[in-house]
Amino acid sequence: MSDNRELASLGEFRFECGESIPDLQIAYETYGEFTGENCVLVCHALTGSAHVAGSFRDTTTDQASAWWEDIVGPGKAVDTAEYYVVCANIPGSCYGSSGPASENPETGEPYGTDFPPVTVGDWTRSQRKLLDHLGVGRLHAVVGGSVGGMNALDWAVRYPDDVRRVAPVATAARLDAQCLGMDAIARRAITTDPNWRGGEYYGGPAPDDGLALARQLGHMMYLSKASMERKFDRRSAGRDAHREAFPADPAADFFPYRDVESYLDYQSTKFVERFDANSYLYLTRAMDDYDLSSGYESDADALAAFTGEALLMSFTGDWHFTVAQSERVAEAFRATDGDVAHHVIESDHGHDAFLVEPGKVGPPLADFIDDGLAGKAITDTKTDQSSDFAPVHASLFSR
C-alpha cells in the first residue's frame, strides 16, 4: 500500500472548452503491484481526493482515514493484493491537481476563475493521460461513486476499448432539474458572499460563509429523510451548545439549537477548512453539465461501442441519484445488447450509502471485479424478482 501522494506533470493539456494550461499536474495514489492487465481505476466523488485507501493521515485533505478505506485494500472488495489500484484527483479540485487555487505560471498567482472551465470528459482524458504516464494500457475495471460514477460511465463512452469492466455506483446519466436547482443555489451562496470577490480572494479572507452554506445544502442532498429522522429527530443540542458556523439572530436564544442544526454547522465548519470555494463552483458545474448522451442520439447510442461488462449499483433511499435513474442507464446498456446488471441495495441512508454501507456494497463489487457478471453476489432487477425495487423511492424527486 502506498503511504504518500504522488504528483505527475503531464505537460500541456487542452480542456474541452478550448482553453489550455502549459502543465497539467495530477495528484494520484497507487496501491498494489502492476502486472500488466490488473489495473483498477477508482474515480472519486465531488469533494473527494486521491486518498481512497491507506490508514495514514492525508495532510492535504485533512483526512484521518481514506474515503473508501472499507472497500479498497488487501483482502477487501477492491483487493490491492491482487489488483493495481489507481485513484487520481480530478482537474479543478484543490487536493493536489491543477485547479483554481493552483499557481498560474504566467502570473505567479493562483489561477482563480482564470482557470479553464472543466468537464467530466476532462477528468476522463486527464486520467487516460496519467495512465499512459504510468505505463498502463487497458484497464481491468473502472469503479466510481456519485459523480465518480459519471466519470466511470464516460470511460465506457470515450475509451470503450480501454476498459474491460465498468461499475458506476449511485449515479445517473445526468442530473435532474431538482438537483440542478440545488447546485445552483449552492453556487449562489458562494458567489454572493462578499469575500468571494469574483473568485480573486486568495491571500485574503475566503468566502467561508458562502461555502459553508453550500456544503450544508449538499449534506441535505446526501441524507435520506429516514436517516435524518433516526439520527437527529427534533432533539435539542442543549442550551450550552455553541452555534459554530453562523451568528444567531437575537431571538434565537429563546428557541432550541437542534441536533440537526449543530451537525450541519459542524460539518460545514470542518469543510471550509479543507476545501476551496472556487473548486466547489468548478466541480458542481462539471457535474451539472454531464450528459451521457451528449454528442449522440441517445444513451444507448453513446454506449454502443462498449463491449465489456457493466454493473450498475443503486440504493433505494437515495433521492439524489435514484434507483430509477440507475435503471435507465442499465436499460441503455441492454438496448445495445450489452452485458449489464443493475444491483439494487435496500438502504435508508440516502446518497451516502455507497460510502457508509461497505457490507452491502463490497460483496457484489468484489464479485464483479473478480468474475464479472457471473459473480454470485450480483443480482439484476430484470432477472431476479428478489431484487425488484419500488419506484416510490424515486417518484418525488426524479420527475
Secondary structure as a PSIPRED ss2 file (coil, helix, strand):
# PSIPRED VFORMAT (PSIPRED V4.0)

   1 M C   1.000  0.000  0.000
   2 S C   1.000  0.000  0.000
   3 D C   1.000  0.000  0.000
   4 N C   1.000  0.000  0.000
   5 R C   1.000  0.000  0.000
   6 E E   0.000  0.000  1.000
   7 L E   0.000  0.000  1.000
   8 A E   0.000  0.000  1.000
   9 S E   0.000  0.000  1.000
  10 L C   1.000  0.000  0.000
  11 G C   1.000  0.000  0.000
  12 E C   1.000  0.000  0.000
  13 F E   0.000  0.000  1.000
  14 R E   0.000  0.000  1.000
  15 F C   1.000  0.000  0.000
  16 E C   1.000  0.000  0.000
  17 C C   1.000  0.000  0.000
  18 G C   1.000  0.000  0.000
  19 E C   1.000  0.000  0.000
  20 S E   0.000  0.000  1.000
  21 I E   0.000  0.000  1.000
  22 P C   1.000  0.000  0.000
  23 D C   1.000  0.000  0.000
  24 L C   1.000  0.000  0.000
  25 Q E   0.000  0.000  1.000
  26 I E   0.000  0.000  1.000
  27 A E   0.000  0.000  1.000
  28 Y E   0.000  0.000  1.000
  29 E E   0.000  0.000  1.000
  30 T E   0.000  0.000  1.000
  31 Y E   0.000  0.000  1.000
  32 G C   1.000  0.000  0.000
  33 E C   1.000  0.000  0.000
  34 F C   1.000  0.000  0.000
  35 T C   1.000  0.000  0.000
  36 G C   1.000  0.000  0.000
  37 E C   1.000  0.000  0.000
  38 N C   1.000  0.000  0.000
  39 C E   0.000  0.000  1.000
  40 V E   0.000  0.000  1.000
  41 L E   0.000  0.000  1.000
  42 V E   0.000  0.000  1.000
  43 C E   0.000  0.000  1.000
  44 H C   1.000  0.000  0.000
  45 A C   1.000  0.000  0.000
  46 L C   1.000  0.000  0.000
  47 T C   1.000  0.000  0.000
  48 G C   1.000  0.000  0.000
  49 S C   1.000  0.000  0.000
  50 A C   1.000  0.000  0.000
  51 H C   1.000  0.000  0.000
  52 V C   1.000  0.000  0.000
  53 A C   1.000  0.000  0.000
  54 G C   1.000  0.000  0.000
  55 S C   1.000  0.000  0.000
  56 F C   1.000  0.000  0.000
  57 R C   1.000  0.000  0.000
  58 D E   0.000  0.000  1.000
  59 T C   1.000  0.000  0.000
  60 T C   1.000  0.000  0.000
  61 T C   1.000  0.000  0.000
  62 D C   1.000  0.000  0.000
  63 Q E   0.000  0.000  1.000
  64 A C   1.000  0.000  0.000
  65 S C   1.000  0.000  0.000
  66 A C   1.000  0.000  0.000
  67 W C   1.000  0.000  0.000
  68 W C   1.000  0.000  0.000
  69 E C   1.000  0.000  0.000
  70 D C   1.000  0.000  0.000
  71 I C   1.000  0.000  0.000
  72 V E   0.000  0.000  1.000
  73 G E   0.000  0.000  1.000
  74 P C   1.000  0.000  0.000
  75 G C   1.000  0.000  0.000
  76 K C   1.000  0.000  0.000
  77 A C   1.000  0.000  0.000
  78 V E   0.000  0.000  1.000
  79 D E   0.000  0.000  1.000
  80 T C   1.000  0.000  0.000
  81 A C   1.000  0.000  0.000
  82 E C   1.000  0.000  0.000
  83 Y C   1.000  0.000  0.000
  84 Y E   0.000  0.000  1.000
  85 V E   0.000  0.000  1.000
  86 V E   0.000  0.000  1.000
  87 C E   0.000  0.000  1.000
  88 A E   0.000  0.000  1.000
  89 N C   1.000  0.000  0.000
  90 I C   1.000  0.000  0.000
  91 P C   1.000  0.000  0.000
  92 G C   1.000  0.000  0.000
  93 S C   1.000  0.000  0.000
  94 C C   1.000  0.000  0.000
  95 Y C   1.000  0.000  0.000
  96 G C   1.000  0.000  0.000
  97 S C   1.000  0.000  0.000
  98 S C   1.000  0.000  0.000
  99 G C   1.000  0.000  0.000
 100 P C   1.000  0.000  0.000
 101 A C   1.000  0.000  0.000
 102 S C   1.000  0.000  0.000
 103 E E   0.000  0.000  1.000
 104 N E   0.000  0.000  1.000
 105 P C   1.000  0.000  0.000
 106 E C   1.000  0.000  0.000
 107 T C   1.000  0.000  0.000
 108 G C   1.000  0.000  0.000
 109 E E   0.000  0.000  1.000
 110 P E   0.000  0.000  1.000
 111 Y C   1.000  0.000  0.000
 112 G H   0.000  1.000  0.000
 113 T H   0.000  1.000  0.000
 114 D H   0.000  1.000  0.000
 115 F C   1.000  0.000  0.000
 116 P C   1.000  0.000  0.000
 117 P C   1.000  0.000  0.000
 118 V C   1.000  0.000  0.000
 119 T C   1.000  0.000  0.000
 120 V H   0.000  1.000  0.000
 121 G H   0.000  1.000  0.000
 122 D H   0.000  1.000  0.000
 123 W H   0.000  1.000  0.000
 124 T H   0.000  1.000  0.000
 125 R H   0.000  1.000  0.000
 126 S H   0.000  1.000  0.000
 127 Q H   0.000  1.000  0.000
 128 R H   0.000  1.000  0.000
 129 K H   0.000  1.000  0.000
 130 L H   0.000  1.000  0.000
 131 L H   0.000  1.000  0.000
 132 D H   0.000  1.000  0.000
 133 H H   0.000  1.000  0.000
 134 L H   0.000  1.000  0.000
 135 G C   1.000  0.000  0.000
 136 V C   1.000  0.000  0.000
 137 G C   1.000  0.000  0.000
 138 R C   1.000  0.000  0.000
 139 L E   0.000  0.000  1.000
 140 H E   0.000  0.000  1.000
 141 A E   0.000  0.000  1.000
 142 V E   0.000  0.000  1.000
 143 V E   0.000  0.000  1.000
 144 G E   0.000  0.000  1.000
 145 G E   0.000  0.000  1.000
 146 S C   1.000  0.000  0.000
 147 V H   0.000  1.000  0.000
 148 G H   0.000  1.000  0.000
 149 G H   0.000  1.000  0.000
 150 M H   0.000  1.000  0.000
 151 N H   0.000  1.000  0.000
 152 A H   0.000  1.000  0.000
 153 L H   0.000  1.000  0.000
 154 D H   0.000  1.000  0.000
 155 W H   0.000  1.000  0.000
 156 A H   0.000  1.000  0.000
 157 V H   0.000  1.000  0.000
 158 R H   0.000  1.000  0.000
 159 Y C   1.000  0.000  0.000
 160 P H   0.000  1.000  0.000
 161 D H   0.000  1.000  0.000
 162 D H   0.000  1.000  0.000
 163 V E   0.000  0.000  1.000
 164 R E   0.000  0.000  1.000
 165 R E   0.000  0.000  1.000
 166 V E   0.000  0.000  1.000
 167 A E   0.000  0.000  1.000
 168 P E   0.000  0.000  1.000
 169 V E   0.000  0.000  1.000
 170 A C   1.000  0.000  0.000
 171 T C   1.000  0.000  0.000
 172 A C   1.000  0.000  0.000
 173 A C   1.000  0.000  0.000
 174 R E   0.000  0.000  1.000
 175 L C   1.000  0.000  0.000
 176 D C   1.000  0.000  0.000
 177 A H   0.000  1.000  0.000
 178 Q H   0.000  1.000  0.000
 179 C H   0.000  1.000  0.000
 180 L H   0.000  1.000  0.000
 181 G H   0.000  1.000  0.000
 182 M H   0.000  1.000  0.000
 183 D H   0.000  1.000  0.000
 184 A H   0.000  1.000  0.000
 185 I H   0.000  1.000  0.000
 186 A H   0.000  1.000  0.000
 187 R H   0.000  1.000  0.000
 188 R H   0.000  1.000  0.000
 189 A H   0.000  1.000  0.000
 190 I H   0.000  1.000  0.000
 191 T H   0.000  1.000  0.000
 192 T C   1.000  0.000  0.000
 193 D C   1.000  0.000  0.000
 194 P C   1.000  0.000  0.000
 195 N C   1.000  0.000  0.000
 196 W C   1.000  0.000  0.000
 197 R H   0.000  1.000  0.000
 198 G H   0.000  1.000  0.000
 199 G H   0.000  1.000  0.000
 200 E C   1.000  0.000  0.000
 201 Y C   1.000  0.000  0.000
 202 Y C   1.000  0.000  0.000
 203 G C   1.000  0.000  0.000
 204 G C   1.000  0.000  0.000
 205 P C   1.000  0.000  0.000
 206 A C   1.000  0.000  0.000
 207 P C   1.000  0.000  0.000
 208 D H   0.000  1.000  0.000
 209 D H   0.000  1.000  0.000
 210 G H   0.000  1.000  0.000
 211 L H   0.000  1.000  0.000
 212 A H   0.000  1.000  0.000
 213 L H   0.000  1.000  0.000
 214 A H   0.000  1.000  0.000
 215 R H   0.000  1.000  0.000
 216 Q H   0.000  1.000  0.000
 217 L H   0.000  1.000  0.000
 218 G H   0.000  1.000  0.000
 219 H H   0.000  1.000  0.000
 220 M H   0.000  1.000  0.000
 221 M H   0.000  1.000  0.000
 222 Y H   0.000  1.000  0.000
 223 L C   1.000  0.000  0.000
 224 S C   1.000  0.000  0.000
 225 K H   0.000  1.000  0.000
 226 A H   0.000  1.000  0.000
 227 S H   0.000  1.000  0.000
 228 M H   0.000  1.000  0.000
 229 E H   0.000  1.000  0.000
 230 R H   0.000  1.000  0.000
 231 K H   0.000  1.000  0.000
 232 F C   1.000  0.000  0.000
 233 D C   1.000  0.000  0.000
 234 R C   1.000  0.000  0.000
 235 R C   1.000  0.000  0.000
 236 S E   0.000  0.000  1.000
 237 A C   1.000  0.000  0.000
 238 G C   1.000  0.000  0.000
 239 R C   1.000  0.000  0.000
 240 D C   1.000  0.000  0.000
 241 A C   1.000  0.000  0.000
 242 H C   1.000  0.000  0.000
 243 R C   1.000  0.000  0.000
 244 E C   1.000  0.000  0.000
 245 A C   1.000  0.000  0.000
 246 F C   1.000  0.000  0.000
 247 P C   1.000  0.000  0.000
 248 A C   1.000  0.000  0.000
 249 D C   1.000  0.000  0.000
 250 P H   0.000  1.000  0.000
 251 A H   0.000  1.000  0.000
 252 A H   0.000  1.000  0.000
 253 D H   0.000  1.000  0.000
 254 F H   0.000  1.000  0.000
 255 F C   1.000  0.000  0.000
 256 P C   1.000  0.000  0.000
 257 Y C   1.000  0.000  0.000
 258 R E   0.000  0.000  1.000
 259 D H   0.000  1.000  0.000
 260 V H   0.000  1.000  0.000
 261 E H   0.000  1.000  0.000
 262 S H   0.000  1.000  0.000
 263 Y H   0.000  1.000  0.000
 264 L H   0.000  1.000  0.000
 265 D H   0.000  1.000  0.000
 266 Y H   0.000  1.000  0.000
 267 Q H   0.000  1.000  0.000
 268 S H   0.000  1.000  0.000
 269 T H   0.000  1.000  0.000
 270 K H   0.000  1.000  0.000
 271 F H   0.000  1.000  0.000
 272 V H   0.000  1.000  0.000
 273 E C   1.000  0.000  0.000
 274 R C   1.000  0.000  0.000
 275 F C   1.000  0.000  0.000
 276 D C   1.000  0.000  0.000
 277 A H   0.000  1.000  0.000
 278 N H   0.000  1.000  0.000
 279 S H   0.000  1.000  0.000
 280 Y H   0.000  1.000  0.000
 281 L H   0.000  1.000  0.000
 282 Y H   0.000  1.000  0.000
 283 L H   0.000  1.000  0.000
 284 T H   0.000  1.000  0.000
 285 R H   0.000  1.000  0.000
 286 A H   0.000  1.000  0.000
 287 M H   0.000  1.000  0.000
 288 D H   0.000  1.000  0.000
 289 D H   0.000  1.000  0.000
 290 Y C   1.000  0.000  0.000
 291 D E   0.000  0.000  1.000
 292 L C   1.000  0.000  0.000
 293 S C   1.000  0.000  0.000
 294 S C   1.000  0.000  0.000
 295 G C   1.000  0.000  0.000
 296 Y C   1.000  0.000  0.000
 297 E C   1.000  0.000  0.000
 298 S C   1.000  0.000  0.000
 299 D H   0.000  1.000  0.000
 300 A H   0.000  1.000  0.000
 301 D H   0.000  1.000  0.000
 302 A H   0.000  1.000  0.000
 303 L H   0.000  1.000  0.000
 304 A C   1.000  0.000  0.000
 305 A C   1.000  0.000  0.000
 306 F C   1.000  0.000  0.000
 307 T C   1.000  0.000  0.000
 308 G C   1.000  0.000  0.000
 309 E E   0.000  0.000  1.000
 310 A E   0.000  0.000  1.000
 311 L E   0.000  0.000  1.000
 312 L E   0.000  0.000  1.000
 313 M E   0.000  0.000  1.000
 314 S E   0.000  0.000  1.000
 315 F E   0.000  0.000  1.000
 316 T C   1.000  0.000  0.000
 317 G C   1.000  0.000  0.000
 318 D C   1.000  0.000  0.000
 319 W C   1.000  0.000  0.000
 320 H C   1.000  0.000  0.000
 321 F C   1.000  0.000  0.000
 322 T C   1.000  0.000  0.000
 323 V H   0.000  1.000  0.000
 324 A H   0.000  1.000  0.000
 325 Q H   0.000  1.000  0.000
 326 S H   0.000  1.000  0.000
 327 E H   0.000  1.000  0.000
 328 R H   0.000  1.000  0.000
 329 V H   0.000  1.000  0.000
 330 A H   0.000  1.000  0.000
 331 E H   0.000  1.000  0.000
 332 A H   0.000  1.000  0.000
 333 F H   0.000  1.000  0.000
 334 R H   0.000  1.000  0.000
 335 A H   0.000  1.000  0.000
 336 T C   1.000  0.000  0.000
 337 D C   1.000  0.000  0.000
 338 G C   1.000  0.000  0.000
 339 D E   0.000  0.000  1.000
 340 V E   0.000  0.000  1.000
 341 A E   0.000  0.000  1.000
 342 H E   0.000  0.000  1.000
 343 H E   0.000  0.000  1.000
 344 V E   0.000  0.000  1.000
 345 I E   0.000  0.000  1.000
 346 E C   1.000  0.000  0.000
 347 S C   1.000  0.000  0.000
 348 D C   1.000  0.000  0.000
 349 H C   1.000  0.000  0.000
 350 G H   0.000  1.000  0.000
 351 H H   0.000  1.000  0.000
 352 D H   0.000  1.000  0.000
 353 A H   0.000  1.000  0.000
 354 F H   0.000  1.000  0.000
 355 L H   0.000  1.000  0.000
 356 V H   0.000  1.000  0.000
 357 E C   1.000  0.000  0.000
 358 P H   0.000  1.000  0.000
 359 G H   0.000  1.000  0.000
 360 K H   0.000  1.000  0.000
 361 V H   0.000  1.000  0.000
 362 G H   0.000  1.000  0.000
 363 P H   0.000  1.000  0.000
 364 P H   0.000  1.000  0.000
 365 L H   0.000  1.000  0.000
 366 A H   0.000  1.000  0.000
 367 D H   0.000  1.000  0.000
 368 F H   0.000  1.000  0.000
 369 I H   0.000  1.000  0.000
 370 D H   0.000  1.000  0.000
 371 D H   0.000  1.000  0.000
 372 G H   0.000  1.000  0.000
 373 L H   0.000  1.000  0.000
 374 A H   0.000  1.000  0.000
 375 G C   1.000  0.000  0.000
 376 K C   1.000  0.000  0.000
 377 A C   1.000  0.000  0.000
 378 I C   1.000  0.000  0.000
 379 T C   1.000  0.000  0.000
 380 D C   1.000  0.000  0.000
 381 T C   1.000  0.000  0.000
 382 K C   1.000  0.000  0.000
 383 T C   1.000  0.000  0.000
 384 D C   1.000  0.000  0.000
 385 Q H   0.000  1.000  0.000
 386 S H   0.000  1.000  0.000
 387 S H   0.000  1.000  0.000
 388 D C   1.000  0.000  0.000
 389 F C   1.000  0.000  0.000
 390 A C   1.000  0.000  0.000
 391 P C   1.000  0.000  0.000
 392 V H   0.000  1.000  0.000
 393 H H   0.000  1.000  0.000
 394 A H   0.000  1.000  0.000
 395 S H   0.000  1.000  0.000
 396 L C   1.000  0.000  0.000
 397 F C   1.000  0.000  0.000
 398 S C   1.000  0.000  0.000
 399 R C   1.000  0.000  0.000
